[in-house]
Amino acid sequence: MMKPDFLRILLTITAALAPVLLAAAPLGQPTPVHVKPDSNAAVITVLPASSEAPAPSSESAPAGWSAVELPGPHEVYVDNKDITKSLDVKPGAAYRVRPSSDAPVLATAADGDSVEITGLRGRWTQLQLNRKVTGYAQLAGGSTPAPATPAPAAASNAPRAETPAPERSTPPPATAAPATGRPAPATRSGDGGIVALPRLFEGKFVSTRAPFRPRRPFDFAIEDSSGARIAYVDLSKLLLTDQIENYVNKTVAVYGVARPVPDSKDIVITVESLQLR
């Protein structure tokens, strides 16, 4: 007969190993990992079916949930006020999943974090975070139970009234996207004025400043693969312009409104967001 002390030790070891054994089991179906142990919380990633569950985290989780470690990189956003002049993230700053003050927090900045600036979104800086973060998944025996499929209704001999098919509306004709480097399409406002629409441009981000040459209307521009200027860029809407030098001579995606430069044939884009490609 097994002694009580030995049985107690065996149960303790089994309980300690349970999270590890559970994480090693393959998943039965795609499993979302949330920022919090809440099925309505933001989803960090979805683990594919038949893949191994990630390693368990040291963080605690409520019943029915497992805290797991997710390796980097992760796309996160930090408020510009939490970026130092040396372009480091202040310890304790919130890494958010979207560029918004009410977006869920993925992790908190710590000393020594490996981050890389990849874009600007007005008052937000987009970063690539290269470290593990904790997420929460509902792992039950290695998988989340699949929702039950309702049984088909029993056939009835009573006649059923036919439901008329809904009328189909004719879709509007497709409009071809404008070529990169040309002004954005314009629409007329209710008072008859012309309203330019923002759009996406892509090209090499370059400085227009050079010694012994007259200063250009704007200090930066984007060029195509042949070196021809697509447009100047107006960065006045981007608040953290001390990071701009990180983008020079790199391929970028620029989102903004394009307008002609007065008294010239040039175009300028008022930039709303800037991101490395």
PEHU-V143741 format. One line per field, one symbol per residue. phi: phi as a letter, one per 20 degrees, with the letter a starting at -180 (. if undefined). Layout:
phi = ???
This chain:
phi = .ffgffffffffffffegffffffffeebgcfddfcfbfefgefbdfffmefffffeffebfgnccecedffececccfgfedffemdefgnfeedebfbfdffeeadfcgnfeccfcaccmecdecdedbfceccceddmnbegfffeffffffdeffdffeffffeefffffdffffgndgffdceefenfededfbdccreeceeebfmcgfffcfcbccefenefeafcdefeeedffefffdfmcfcdddreebffgmbeeccdefdbcbfd
